[in-house]
Amino acid sequence: MDDMMAAPAPAADDANMMGFTDAAPAAEAAAPVDPMSLMADAGGSPPQAAPASYEDPFQGVPTKDTPAMGAVSMGIPEMNALREWEHKHERELEEIVKKEESEKKDKKTAATEELAKWHAESAATIKKRFSTNRADEKSSEAARAETQKPGANPWERVVDLIDTNARPADDASDTSRMRSLLIQLKSNPITAAA
C-alpha cells in the first residue's frame, strides 16, 4: 500500500510539462495521510488543513489593476493640437455622413415619385392603345361585313388596306403600275359571269 502512495519519478520526456508532473515535495511524501482520517467522524476531530507552502501559479501575469508592459494607464488623454484636430475631423466626418444620408433619402423619394409618374403614364398609354385597337377592330369588322354583302366590290376593301398616296424611295422597286391597277379594279370591278 505504501508503494501506491509514493509519487512516481518524472520521466525524461516530461521535462516540458512545466512542473505539473513533478514529484510531490519530500515532506508530504514522508508522512502518508490516512484517507479515513479526512472523513469527519460523528465525534472525531476535524480534517487537517492544507499545507502552508502554497505558490500561486499565476503570480507573474499582469491584471487589470497593474498596467501591462509599456502600457499607459487609461485615463483622460490630455488635449493637444492633434487631439483637437481628431475631434474636429470626427465631427466633420459625422456631418458629411449625415449630409450624404439626407441626400440619399431625398434621391430615393424623388426616384419613387418619378417611378410612380412613369407607371401612371405607362398605364395611360396602354389604356389608350387598347381603346385604339378596339376601335380599329370594330371598323375592320364593319368593313369586312360590308365586303361580304351581295353585290359589294371586294376591290374597295383591298384599296382601303393599301396606301395609294405613298411614293417609293429611290432604291425601292416601282409599284405604281400595281397601284393604278388596284384603283382601276375598284372603279370598274370585274363581274363574274354567272
SEPALO-15391 format. One record per residue (C-alpha): residue in three letters; x, y, z. Coordinates in steps of 0.1 Angstrom, whole numbers, padded with zeros to 4 digits, always signed. Example, Ala and Ser with C-alpha at 12.3 -4.5 7.8 and 13.67 -1.06 7.14 Angstrom:
BEGIN
ALA+0123-0045+0078;SER+0137-0011+0071;
//
This chain:
BEGIN
MET+0000+0000+0000;ASP+0029+0023+0007;ASP+0042+0017-0028;MET+0010+0031-0042;MET+0012+0063-0022;ALA+0048+0071-0032;ALA+0050+0096-0061;PRO+0063+0083-0094;ALA+0097+0096-0106;PRO+0094+0120-0136;ALA+0103+0106-0170;ALA+0128+0122-0193;ASP+0101+0133-0218;ASP+0081+0150-0191;ALA+0106+0179-0188;ASN+0084+0201-0210;MET+0053+0197-0188;MET+0060+0229-0169;GLY+0063+0212-0135;PHE+0028+0197-0134;THR+0042+0162-0134;ASP+0070+0168-0108;ALA+0072+0146-0078;ALA+0054+0157-0046;PRO+0076+0176-0020;ALA+0095+0153+0003;ALA+0077+0165+0035;GLU+0043+0153+0021;ALA+0058+0120+0008;ALA+0074+0112+0041;ALA+0041+0114+0061;PRO+0014+0094+0043;VAL-0021+0105+0051;ASP-0047+0080+0061;PRO-0077+0086+0038;MET-0101+0076+0066;SER-0088+0104+0088;LEU-0100+0130+0063;MET-0136+0120+0069;ALA-0154+0137+0097;ASP-0165+0112+0124;ALA-0195+0118+0145;GLY-0174+0127+0174;GLY-0140+0128+0158;SER-0116+0156+0150;PRO-0119+0179+0120;PRO-0099+0172+0089;GLN-0063+0185+0087;ALA-0057+0219+0070;ALA-0038+0223+0037;PRO+0000+0227+0038;ALA+0012+0262+0043;SER+0036+0263+0014;TYR+0012+0273-0014;GLU+0026+0290-0045;ASP+0004+0310-0069;PRO+0009+0296-0105;PHE-0003+0329-0120;GLN+0018+0353-0099;GLY+0036+0368-0129;VAL+0006+0375-0150;PRO-0005+0412-0152;THR-0040+0420-0141;LYS-0063+0449-0149;ASP-0051+0468-0118;THR-0015+0468-0129;PRO-0005+0482-0163;ALA+0010+0458-0188;MET+0045+0461-0201;GLY+0050+0496-0215;ALA+0012+0504-0214;VAL+0000+0537-0202;SER-0030+0538-0178;MET-0063+0545-0195;GLY-0071+0580-0182;ILE-0084+0611-0199;PRO-0059+0620-0226;GLU-0045+0654-0225;MET-0058+0679-0251;ASN-0032+0689-0276;ALA-0033+0701-0312;LEU-0035+0665-0325;ARG-0065+0656-0302;GLU-0083+0688-0312;TRP-0078+0681-0349;GLU-0090+0645-0344;HIS-0122+0657-0326;LYS-0128+0683-0353;HIS-0122+0658-0381;GLU-0146+0633-0364;ARG-0173+0660-0362;GLU-0167+0669-0399;LEU-0170+0632-0409;GLU-0202+0628-0390;GLU-0216+0659-0407;ILE-0206+0645-0441;VAL-0223+0612-0433;LYS-0255+0630-0422;LYS-0255+0651-0453;GLU-0250+0620-0475;GLU-0278+0602-0458;SER-0302+0631-0462;GLU-0292+0634-0499;LYS-0297+0597-0504;LYS-0331+0599-0487;ASP-0341+0628-0510;LYS-0329+0610-0541;LYS-0349+0579-0531;THR-0381+0599-0526;ALA-0375+0617-0560;ALA-0369+0583-0577;THR-0400+0569-0561;GLU-0421+0598-0573;GLU-0406+0595-0609;LEU-0413+0558-0609;ALA-0449+0563-0598;LYS-0452+0590-0625;TRP-0438+0567-0652;HIS-0461+0539-0641;ALA-0491+0562-0644;GLU-0480+0574-0679;SER-0474+0538-0689;ALA-0509+0527-0677;ALA-0525+0556-0696;THR-0506+0548-0728;ILE-0516+0511-0725;LYS-0552+0521-0719;LYS-0552+0544-0749;ARG-0536+0518-0771;PHE-0563+0493-0760;SER-0591+0517-0769;THR-0575+0525-0803;ASN-0571+0488-0811;ARG-0607+0481-0801;ALA-0619+0509-0824;ASP-0597+0497-0853;GLU-0610+0461-0847;LYS-0646+0474-0849;SER-0641+0493-0881;SER-0623+0463-0896;GLU-0652+0441-0887;ALA-0676+0466-0902;ALA-0656+0468-0934;ARG-0654+0430-0936;ALA-0692+0427-0932;GLU-0697+0454-0960;THR-0675+0434-0984;GLN-0694+0402-0977;LYS-0727+0417-0987;PRO-0740+0406-1021;GLY-0731+0430-1049;ALA-0703+0446-1029;ASN-0670+0454-1046;PRO-0642+0434-1029;TRP-0615+0456-1045;GLU-0627+0486-1024;ARG-0616+0467-0993;VAL-0582+0460-1009;VAL-0576+0496-1019;ASP-0586+0506-0983;LEU-0559+0483-0969;ILE-0531+0499-0990;ASP-0517+0534-0991;THR-0523+0548-1025;ASN-0505+0581-1019;ALA-0472+0566-1008;ARG-0443+0572-1031;PRO-0414+0547-1033;ALA-0379+0555-1022;ASP-0352+0559-1048;ASP-0338+0524-1043;ALA-0371+0506-1039;SER-0389+0488-1068;ASP-0416+0508-1087;THR-0451+0497-1076;SER-0470+0525-1094;ARG-0484+0501-1120;MET-0499+0478-1094;ARG-0514+0507-1075;SER-0530+0520-1107;LEU-0544+0485-1114;LEU-0560+0482-1080;ILE-0576+0517-1083;GLN-0589+0507-1117;LEU-0604+0475-1103;LYS-0620+0495-1075;SER-0636+0518-1100;ASN-0646+0492-1126;PRO-0648+0458-1109;ILE-0648+0427-1130;THR-0681+0410-1127;ALA-0681+0372-1128;ALA-0703+0357-1154;ALA-0728+0335-1137;
//
